[in-house]
Amino acid sequence: MKTTKAAEAAPEINQNFVEYKGSVFVSQYKTVYQSFKEHPKTMLEVFVETGILRANICRYVATMEEKGQIQVIRKGYCPFTKFRAGFYSTDETLFKKPDFQQLNLFDYGV
């Protein structure tokens, strides 16, 4: 059987590494969650504070948004870049409550 150079150069996957890698991502997820819980921050602020790559933070925020664990509290200017950015928080006391009251366009007095 003929093997390619890429296949020969690729390292074997060690099960211990996969478990270690998974625990690192779980640890990073928890760190990001706790960082956003302190006060509303931008993703760049969390990167500077924790050293976790912004790509990972972005992925964790997307996952948290799907689970309803994080919300954009406000839009403002990032203290580092001076550009507009979203300030996120995982503190549920700061979450915007959904307004389920529907306005009636035509009120027939029913």
N, C-alpha and C positions, 0 to 999 in steps of 0.2 A: 504494500500500500504506500502510495506516494504522499508525503506530508509537505505542507507549504512552510516557508520560512516563518510566517506569522504564527502558525500553529506550534512550531518548534520553540519560538521565542516566548510564547505566552506562558506565564507561570501557572502551575497547577493551583486549583482553588483549594485552599485549606479550610476545612469546616470551622476550625477555631477562629480563623480570621473573619469568616462570615458572621459568626456569633458576636465577635468583638465589634465588628463594623456596625451591626445592628444595635448593640448596646450604646455605641457612641452616638448614633442618630437619636435614640430614645433620650439619652442624656441631653443632647443639644436641644431637642424639642422642649423638654422640661425647662431648660435654662432660658430659652426664648420666651416661653409662656410666663415664667416668673418675672422676666425683665419687663415685659409689657404690662404686668400687673402692678408694678411700682407706681407708674404714672404714664399718661399717654406719650408715646414716642414714635418716631419714624423708624423705618427699618435700618437706615444708616446709623442712627443713634444706638440701636441694639447691636449692630455690627461693631461699632467703636467700643462699646461697653463690654461685649462678650468675646469678640474676636472670631465669632462664628461667621462663615462666609455668607455674603448677602444672598447668593443664590439659594442656599439652604434656608435662610430666614424667609425668603419669598415663598418657598415651597411650604414651609411650616405654617405661614400665615394663610396661605390658600387652603390648607387642610383644616386649620382652625376655623376659617370662615365657613367651610362646608359643614362643620360640626356645630356652628353657632357659638364658638368659644371666644371669638374676638370680633370687634367692630371698629370701624373708623369713627372716632369720636369727633374729630374736627379736621378741617383742612387749614394748613397754615404754611409758614415759611420754615424750612429746615434750618436749624442753627448752624449746620456745617456747610451746606451747599447754597443756602439763601434762595433756593427755588421752592415753589409750592410742592407740598407733599402731604400725604395722609398721616395723621397721628392716630395710631392704633392703641387699643387697650383691651386687656383680658379681664379687667375689673367689671363685674356684672352690674355693680351699682352705678356705673357711668354709661351703661348701654342705653341707646335710644329705644324707648318702648314703641312697639308697632301700634298705630292708631287704626283700630278696626271699625271706627264709626264711619259709616258711609253717608255722604251728603245726598239728599234727595233733590234731584233737579226739578222734578214736577211734583209738587205737594198737592194732592187732590183732597186732603183732609180725610183720608181713609183711616 
